[in-house]
Amino acid sequence: MNIEEVRDYCLGKPFVTEDMPFGDGYVTFRIAGKIFCGLVLSKGRIVQLKWNPDEFDEVVECYSFVRQAWHWHKRHMIQFDFDECPIPEELVKTLIDTSYNYVSGRLPKKIKTELGII
């Protein structure tokens, strides 16, 4: 999977928007204004994902290519870099899905209702 496929996969999820609030080198994907994925193009092909802090240690221990995302809160974002090692497509999708589900699950009930999530 490459960075363009990650972009297409994120944009294929319901209610996702894309923007570049931190400049041309950083693309974010949001649901209801909340970031669940970022692509750090200025530093390579890095994918950053919002993560449940209670599951942070588990994902970092389970996958050697996953680490704490730089420039974000210590236990709330993970990252991996396609330039460091090949990562199976299904695993990338699973990690993105987990992030999307975590963020969408934490949205206020009113917004979930408006979006038809509940």
Steps between C-alpha positions, in 0.01 A plus 500: 500500500633844421420844635248578221315177577489600868349835394239329282418252776448776756286707263288192429382489860164660585496872588876548458644836400855586399696816570851635544490712817873473569627585150559321173702217652232369734157368394236423762186291481215579735158381601277777637806724527703249705830375356537123475784483246784720381745457214838660563624551146768754594698236689446199272198272480392503863148409610384627841186363664296606803515217752333396821762576770392187689607292198815697416754267666338193344521627141857627541611165648310296241639674189867595481433768236246688717619775732375807678421775249737793518354840575179360654389409850712212619243218520222623271662463158702224337695508177670278248716579198466321167863596426625295797345165416227337293172470689227262385201679345244325719689601814514865388125491438439340840702772675315774310164336577589479869587870508186602308278288727667638813446861395148452365406307814602795718288755315217662698165324472347800324759489222472121467125541462542774239741280303282192540774308680265387780 
